[in-house]
Amino acid sequence: MKSVLLAVCFACFSMVCFSQSNNYQLSSHILDIAKGAPAAGVPIRLEKMDPAAKSWTVVDQKTTDKNGRVGDFLPEGKSNTGIYKLVFLTSDYFKKQQLESFYPFVEIVFEIKDNSHYHVPITLSAFGYSTYRGN
């Protein structure tokens, strides 16, 4: 009887834990290619374009974790279609390393056209960057 009760409790606990996890449509990360390591502690601002006003609205701002990642932009469950911009605020990241850099920030503009997951990373150095659509 104890084992049945324990199994039921475990099953209920598992369902609660998994059902509360949120899924997100947009993620990003930064790899510092000069160091060959993730860029931790870099603020990333997400903005959305208002085509009628031809202006940008801040949607969210997060900071990269120890792995250089932000995985929780744009919760799923509603339409997130539109033109977005990720602004990687890199200046302080390089200043903390006592490095001069050419780009005080990096802007990447992209369009979300459907409900699939979008991963928009950058590889970064003090004098260059590159981006691509990841998965």
N, C-alpha and C positions, 0 to 999 in steps of 0.2 A: 504494500500500500504506500509506503514511503517513497519508493522509486517512481510510482505512478504520479504521485503528488509532485515530486521533484521534477519529473518530465513535463508536467502540465505548467508548472511555474516557469521553467526554462523556456518553454514554447511561447508563453505569454510575454515574457521579458524580451525575447528575441523579436517578436512582432512589434512591440512598442518601440524598441531601438531602431529597427529598420524602417518602420513607417514614418518616423520623425525626421529622417534624413532628407534634406532638400537637394534638388537637382538644379544645376545652373547651366545656362546656355552659353556663357562666355567665360573663358579663362585666358590667362596670359602667364608668361614667365620671362625672366631676363637671365641670359648667360653672359657673364663677363669673359670674353674670349681672350683678353690679355692675361687674366689669372687662371683661366680654365676652370672657373667655379661659378656657382649661382651668385647673382647680385641680390643680397638680402637688404632689407630696409629701404627700398626705393618706393616712394609714393607713385601710384598710378591713378590718374583721374580719368573717368569715363564720362564722355559728353555725347549728347545726341543732337543731331541737326534738326532744326525746324525749317523745312523747305520753304514754307510760306514767308516766314520772317527772315530767312537766310541768316540765321543766328544759331549759336550753340547753347545748349542747356546742360549744366552739370547733372549727371545722373547719380554718380557715386564716386568715392575715392577710397582706395585701399592701399596697403603697404605690402610689398613682397615679403614672404616668410623666409625662414632660413634656407629654403631650397630655391629661393628666387621666384616663387610662384604666388599668384592670386587665382584661386579657383572658383570664386563665388560672385561673379558679376552676373546680373540679369537672371533672376529666378525664372525657372520654367513655369508654364501654366497659363501664360498669357502671350499675346503676340508681341514680339520684340523686334519686328521688322523695322528697318530704317537705316539711315546712315549714321555711323558712330565714329568717334575719335577716341583713341587711347593716348593720353599724354603721360609719358614716362618722365618724371621730374628727376633727372639724373645729376644735376649740378652738385647737390650736397653729398651724394654718394661719392663722387670723385674728390670733393674737398676734404672729406673725412680721411681719405687715403693720401692726402697732400699731393694730389695730381691735378695738373691743368687739364681742362677738357675743352673741346671745340664746341660741343653741343650742350647748352644749359638744360635743354629738354628735347625729347623726341616725340613727334606727333605721327600717329599712324591712323589714317582714315580708311574705313572699310564699310561694306554694306552687308547687313543681315537680311537675307531674302526668304528664309524659311525657318522651320523649327529645329533644324539640326544643331549640333554643338559646334561652336566656333572657338578655335584656339589661336590667339594672335600673339606670338612670342617675338622677342628681339634678341639678337646677339649684339653685344655692345663692347666697345673699347672707348678710350678717351677721345679718339679722333675718327670714329666710324661706327656705323650700326647697319644691321640688315634685318629684314623681317620676311615672314612667309606665313601662309595659312597652315597651321599645324593641325593635329587631331587629338 
